[in-house]
Amino acid sequence: MRLVKESVIYPLPEEQDIAEMEFSFRIQLPNAYKEFLKHYNGCTVIDSTPLTIINKRCEIERFLGIIKNFVSILMVCMILVAAKLL
């Protein structure tokens, strides 16, 4: 699988950033995906291999990354939405 280098999301997350995301979403990411995030943090795929799941074909076009301090950004967004609702 080849990746578009310009689509890598910077800054790359550190172990603590990934741990915060896992804690906030109450999930545990596989170690291989954590390593992927630390090196690429999401990117666009040039040529992916189509996947077949229960007679349906799909293709991965992009891997999502995380944004540093995303909890703070999420809180600001929630406050702005709440302010609009009031």
C-alpha positions as CSV (number, residue, x, y, z in Angstrom):
1,M,0.0,0.0,0.0
2,R,1.4,3.4,-1.0
3,L,0.6,6.6,0.9
4,V,0.4,10.2,-0.2
5,K,3.3,11.8,1.8
6,E,1.7,15.2,1.8
7,S,-1.5,13.9,3.4
8,V,0.2,12.9,6.7
9,I,-1.3,14.8,9.6
10,Y,1.2,16.8,11.6
11,P,2.2,17.1,14.4
12,L,2.6,13.4,14.9
13,P,1.1,12.2,18.1
14,E,3.1,10.9,21.0
15,E,2.3,8.0,23.3
16,Q,0.5,10.3,25.8
17,D,-1.7,11.8,23.0
18,I,-2.8,8.3,22.0
19,A,-3.4,7.3,25.6
20,E,-5.6,10.4,26.1
21,M,-7.7,9.6,23.1
22,E,-8.1,5.9,24.2
23,F,-9.1,7.1,27.6
24,S,-11.6,9.7,26.3
25,F,-13.3,7.2,23.9
26,R,-12.9,4.2,26.3
27,I,-11.2,2.2,23.6
28,Q,-7.9,0.2,23.3
29,L,-6.2,0.5,19.9
30,P,-4.1,-2.3,18.6
31,N,-0.3,-1.7,19.1
32,A,0.3,-1.9,15.3
33,Y,-2.2,1.0,14.8
34,K,-0.6,3.0,17.6
35,E,2.8,2.7,15.8
36,F,1.1,3.7,12.5
37,L,-0.3,6.8,14.2
38,K,3.1,7.7,15.6
39,H,4.7,7.5,12.1
40,Y,1.9,8.8,9.8
41,N,-1.0,9.9,12.0
42,G,-3.5,9.4,9.2
43,C,-3.0,9.8,5.5
44,T,-4.5,9.2,2.1
45,V,-3.9,5.9,0.3
46,I,-2.8,5.9,-3.3
47,D,-3.5,2.2,-4.2
48,S,-5.3,0.1,-1.6
49,T,-6.3,-3.5,-2.0
50,P,-10.1,-3.8,-2.2
51,L,-11.6,-5.7,0.8
52,T,-14.5,-8.1,0.5
53,I,-16.8,-8.3,3.5
54,I,-20.0,-10.4,3.2
55,N,-20.2,-10.1,-0.5
56,K,-19.6,-6.3,-0.4
57,R,-16.4,-4.8,-1.8
58,C,-14.9,-1.7,-0.2
59,E,-11.7,0.2,-0.5
60,I,-9.8,2.2,2.1
61,E,-9.2,5.7,0.8
62,R,-8.0,7.4,4.0
63,F,-6.8,6.5,7.5
64,L,-7.9,9.0,10.1
65,G,-5.4,10.5,12.6
66,I,-5.7,12.3,15.9
67,I,-5.1,16.0,16.7
68,K,-2.9,16.9,19.6
69,N,-4.9,18.2,22.6
70,F,-8.0,17.0,20.8
71,V,-9.9,16.9,24.2
72,S,-9.4,20.7,24.6
73,I,-10.5,21.3,21.1
74,L,-13.5,19.0,21.6
75,M,-14.5,20.9,24.8
76,V,-14.3,24.3,23.0
77,C,-16.5,22.9,20.2
78,M,-19.0,21.6,22.7
79,I,-19.1,25.0,24.5
80,L,-19.7,26.8,21.2
81,V,-22.5,24.4,20.3
82,A,-24.1,24.8,23.7
83,A,-23.9,28.6,23.5
84,K,-25.7,28.5,20.1
85,L,-28.4,26.3,21.6
86,L,-29.1,28.7,24.5
